[in-house]
Amino acid sequence: MAVPRGGEGSDSHHSGGQPKLEIAAKRFVRADEGTPSHVGEASAREVPEAKGPTCLIFGCVSICRRVWPYPYDWTRLPESELLSSIENPR
């Protein structure tokens, strides 16, 4: 018998019982001080108190943040502008 791609039971959770992260788009950026960050647009359907259906997730060694709202053209923004959206959301 075939097991659904998401594992047994609901396909929206992995075996740990946590919602799986659905990333629609992503890119890699470096902050001014050279800290590498991964930025991804993720589904927020299962995020409690989500402020929209999707969010940006900024992740590096020291932080992981969800950002709502975010620029529609975030994949084309210069790195400095994209990184400023963490501190200055629109």
MINU-475244 format. One record per residue (C-alpha): x, y, z; residue in three letters. Coordinates in Angstrom, 1 decimal. Layout:
// MINU-475244
{xx->X	yy->Y	zz->Z	res->ALA}
...
END
This chain:
// MINU-475244
{xx->0.0	yy->0.0	zz->0.0	res->MET}
{xx->1.4	yy->3.4	zz->-1.0	res->ALA}
{xx->1.9	yy->6.0	zz->1.7	res->VAL}
{xx->0.9	yy->9.6	zz->0.8	res->PRO}
{xx->4.0	yy->11.9	zz->0.2	res->ARG}
{xx->3.4	yy->13.8	zz->3.4	res->GLY}
{xx->3.5	yy->10.6	zz->5.5	res->GLY}
{xx->0.8	yy->8.6	zz->7.1	res->GLU}
{xx->-2.5	yy->10.3	zz->7.8	res->GLY}
{xx->-2.7	yy->14.0	zz->6.9	res->SER}
{xx->-0.4	yy->15.2	zz->4.1	res->ASP}
{xx->0.0	yy->18.5	zz->5.8	res->SER}
{xx->2.1	yy->17.2	zz->8.7	res->HIS}
{xx->5.3	yy->15.3	zz->8.8	res->HIS}
{xx->5.9	yy->12.4	zz->11.3	res->SER}
{xx->6.8	yy->14.8	zz->14.1	res->GLY}
{xx->3.3	yy->16.2	zz->14.2	res->GLY}
{xx->4.4	yy->19.7	zz->13.2	res->GLN}
{xx->3.1	yy->21.4	zz->10.0	res->PRO}
{xx->5.5	yy->20.9	zz->7.1	res->LYS}
{xx->7.0	yy->24.1	zz->5.6	res->LEU}
{xx->5.8	yy->24.7	zz->2.1	res->GLU}
{xx->8.3	yy->27.0	zz->0.3	res->ILE}
{xx->7.1	yy->28.6	zz->-3.0	res->ALA}
{xx->10.2	yy->30.6	zz->-3.8	res->ALA}
{xx->13.6	yy->31.2	zz->-2.1	res->LYS}
{xx->16.8	yy->33.1	zz->-2.5	res->ARG}
{xx->20.1	yy->33.6	zz->-0.7	res->PHE}
{xx->21.3	yy->37.0	zz->0.5	res->VAL}
{xx->24.1	yy->38.4	zz->2.6	res->ARG}
{xx->23.7	yy->41.2	zz->5.2	res->ALA}
{xx->26.1	yy->44.2	zz->5.3	res->ASP}
{xx->28.3	yy->42.4	zz->7.8	res->GLU}
{xx->28.4	yy->39.3	zz->5.5	res->GLY}
{xx->26.0	yy->37.2	zz->7.5	res->THR}
{xx->24.4	yy->34.7	zz->5.1	res->PRO}
{xx->20.6	yy->34.5	zz->5.1	res->SER}
{xx->18.1	yy->32.3	zz->3.4	res->HIS}
{xx->14.8	yy->34.0	zz->2.5	res->VAL}
{xx->11.8	yy->31.9	zz->1.5	res->GLY}
{xx->8.1	yy->32.6	zz->0.7	res->GLU}
{xx->6.1	yy->30.1	zz->2.7	res->ALA}
{xx->2.6	yy->29.1	zz->3.1	res->SER}
{xx->1.1	yy->30.3	zz->6.4	res->ALA}
{xx->-2.1	yy->28.3	zz->6.2	res->ARG}
{xx->-1.4	yy->26.5	zz->9.4	res->GLU}
{xx->0.4	yy->29.3	zz->11.3	res->VAL}
{xx->-1.6	yy->30.5	zz->14.3	res->PRO}
{xx->-2.6	yy->34.2	zz->14.0	res->GLU}
{xx->-1.1	yy->34.5	zz->10.5	res->ALA}
{xx->-1.5	yy->37.9	zz->8.9	res->LYS}
{xx->-1.9	yy->36.5	zz->5.4	res->GLY}
{xx->-1.9	yy->33.3	zz->3.4	res->PRO}
{xx->1.9	yy->33.5	zz->2.8	res->THR}
{xx->4.9	yy->35.1	zz->4.6	res->CYS}
{xx->8.6	yy->35.5	zz->4.1	res->LEU}
{xx->10.9	yy->33.6	zz->6.3	res->ILE}
{xx->14.3	yy->35.0	zz->7.0	res->PHE}
{xx->16.7	yy->32.5	zz->8.5	res->GLY}
{xx->20.4	yy->32.7	zz->9.4	res->CYS}
{xx->22.6	yy->31.4	zz->12.2	res->VAL}
{xx->21.2	yy->33.7	zz->14.8	res->SER}
{xx->17.5	yy->34.4	zz->13.8	res->ILE}
{xx->14.5	yy->33.0	zz->12.0	res->CYS}
{xx->11.7	yy->35.5	zz->11.4	res->ARG}
{xx->8.4	yy->35.5	zz->9.6	res->ARG}
{xx->7.5	yy->38.8	zz->7.9	res->VAL}
{xx->4.0	yy->40.0	zz->6.9	res->TRP}
{xx->3.3	yy->41.9	zz->4.7	res->PRO}
{xx->6.2	yy->41.8	zz->2.3	res->TYR}
{xx->7.0	yy->43.3	zz->-1.1	res->PRO}
{xx->5.3	yy->41.6	zz->-4.0	res->TYR}
{xx->8.5	yy->41.8	zz->-6.0	res->ASP}
{xx->10.8	yy->40.5	zz->-3.2	res->TRP}
{xx->12.6	yy->38.1	zz->-5.4	res->THR}
{xx->13.9	yy->41.0	zz->-7.6	res->ARG}
{xx->14.7	yy->43.5	zz->-4.9	res->LEU}
{xx->18.3	yy->44.4	zz->-4.1	res->PRO}
{xx->19.6	yy->42.6	zz->-1.1	res->GLU}
{xx->19.8	yy->45.7	zz->1.1	res->SER}
{xx->16.1	yy->46.5	zz->0.4	res->GLU}
{xx->15.0	yy->43.0	zz->1.0	res->LEU}
{xx->16.9	yy->42.8	zz->4.3	res->LEU}
{xx->15.5	yy->46.1	zz->5.4	res->SER}
{xx->12.0	yy->44.6	zz->5.2	res->SER}
{xx->12.8	yy->42.6	zz->8.3	res->ILE}
{xx->13.1	yy->45.7	zz->10.4	res->GLU}
{xx->10.8	yy->48.0	zz->8.4	res->ASN}
{xx->7.8	yy->45.9	zz->7.1	res->PRO}
{xx->5.5	yy->47.7	zz->4.7	res->ARG}
END
